[in-house]
Amino acid sequence: MSSQARVSRQIIIQPTGEKPRKDRPMVHYKDRAELKDSVARAARTVWPGNARISVEITGHWSACTGRIFVNNRDAASFAPIVPRTAPETEAFDFGGQAS
């Protein structure tokens, strides 16, 4: 059983070569596998007709950043939204721990 706390974050999805999407889906995760699954579910709203969506996490999984591949094509990047009012330390504390 994992001792990690479940984290909920809004993410920005930016299709390759385009502006970031206006919708900001929520992802919920407590480990790398759950993050990948949650981002893939969020990507289904952007690419509903495609059968194969995969997610690659860049850096440590708790940072919630990576790439989305649709039918093996690099389709988008994703990153968490960090409120401007958040303390600077929180911008780098993506593990769900209180600052």
C-alpha positions, 0 to 999 in steps of 0.5 A: 500500500502506498503512503503517498497522498492523493494529489489533484491538479489542474493541467494545461494541455498544449497541442504541438505547434498550437496555443494551450487549450482553454479547458483545464482538466483535473488529474488525480494521482498518488503515483506515476501509474495513476498520473499516466492514467489520469492524463490519458483520460483527460486527453480523451476529451481532446482526441476522443476518436483515437484508439491509442493515447499514451503518456510519457512523464518527463522528470519526476512523476510528482512534477506532473509534466510530460508528453501525450502521444496519440497513435504514436505521434507526439501530439501535446505537452502537459504541465500543472497549473500553479496559481500566481498567488502560491508561494514560490516554494509551492511552485516546485512542490508537486508532491502534494506536501504542504509547504 
